[in-house]
Structures are given as C-alpha cells and as structure tokens.
Amino acid sequence: MIDGIQHKCDFMAEHADPAVHAAAAEIIELSTRLSDALVRSNATNSTLSAKIKVLAAEIKRLKTQLKNAQRSRYGKKSEKFDPEDAAALSDFDEPLSETDDDEEMPVQDAGQSEPNAKSKTGAGKQPKNYPAHLRRETREYEPRPDQLCGCGCGHRDIGEEIRERLAYKEAEIFVIKEIYYKKICRNCGDFVQHPVPERPFDGSGFDTSIFVSVLIKKHADFLPLNRIREIFGRQGVYIQRSTLCRRV
C-alpha cells in the first residue's frame, strides 16, 4: 500500500501547480516515516514474542518447583508417593496455608458430635489383633504378698486381666561350635568321622546365616557395607569391610 502511495505521489510531483508538488513531497515523507515505524514495530513484536516464550518456560519451571515444594512440605512423609495424591497439590491458584500442621476444621454445633469419634478415656477400648504367626511369650503375675490382707482367710481366683504388647528382640549373633568326633576300629583300624557339610564359603569362619543376613541388608534394605559393618560392631563383632565386599 505504501509503495502505491509513493508511486502516485511521484506522479503528482510532476504537476505544474506548486501546491500539489509540495503536498506530494509531504505525503512521500510521511509514508517513509510510516514505513520505518512499521519496520520497527515488527522488530518489537518479534522481540516481545521471544520474551513471552522465555517467560512461559520460566513459569512452567517455577510451577514444577512449587509443586515439588508443596509435596515436600504438605505431602505424605513417606518414600512411596501415591500419584493420585498429586491432584491435591496441582492447584497453584490457591495460596499456601500459613500454618504447617493446623487445618481449618468445620465448626459443629454443641449438640452434635462425630459419629465415629474415639473415646479418650480408654473405656471400651477394642483389643489389638496381632498376627497369629507371631510367637507368644506368656508372663503370669500373681498379687504381691504385701497386697494381700492379713486376716488369714485366703484368696480365691475370680478372673484375670489379659494384656498383649508387641515386643521386639534384636537379632542375636552367636557362635556355633561344631565337634566332629573321630573313631577308629580296634581290630581293623578303620577310621570314621561325620562329614563336614558343604557351605557356600568353606574355610571363611562365617556361617551361611551371616552371609544371608548381609545379602538381605545390602540388596533388600539397600544398606551400604560400612553401615552393615557398624551394625555387627555394635554387638562386639568386627568384620572387615573388604571381607564383606568379597563375599557379596
């Protein structure tokens, strides 16, 4: 369009009237300025488009960081994170809570109470059902002599109170002493001895159970060898890390 205007202005510049000639020159100058302004505008638009793309990438990166921060601060404190819980942390429009642990709870009327609210007094507490395969250790406690009255009439059983507690016993390290008796016949001199059972590492001085425990700690619990060495060391058994490295 600007080229067409300039072409017509060149035709008008050849006109004999001075006023037409001056108007044509002014129109040519204005069209030149307009063309320069259009070029600068296109360059500015290109620059702004590039900045918008950069800012969009930066916003995406910041949203990812915010999501990770929300998961770390308000998510489950566990190594296993449920992907379904990510929907609760993906809303970036709502502001973060000002408190860490307290959440705003709906206010209930004074006459209402939670239907499944647990009693804090301990009355009516349900017994805990521990797995049946666990070993039970029974300990019986009779009343102490100082609790009995001194009238001499004696006491009879009227009932009992049973309480179960879940206990833990740390793994025990012990030494197996194997004695292989040797016998010889008095007549023919035949020598006999019980055969030594085959083990994965003969002559190592460690039982197979030790290597099984190390393998479980290393490959199932993902513990490094130096921590496994410290676990044995707390029980007074010091095993070189190089020895464990050669076996596992």
PyMOL commands that set and color helices and strands:
alter all, ss='L'
color gray80, all
select helices_A, chain A and resi 2-13+18-74+83-89+145-147+208-219+225-233+241-247
alter helices_A, ss='H'
color red, helices_A
select strands_A, chain A and resi 182-184+191-193
alter strands_A, ss='S'
color yellow, strands_A
deselect
rebuild
show_as cartoon
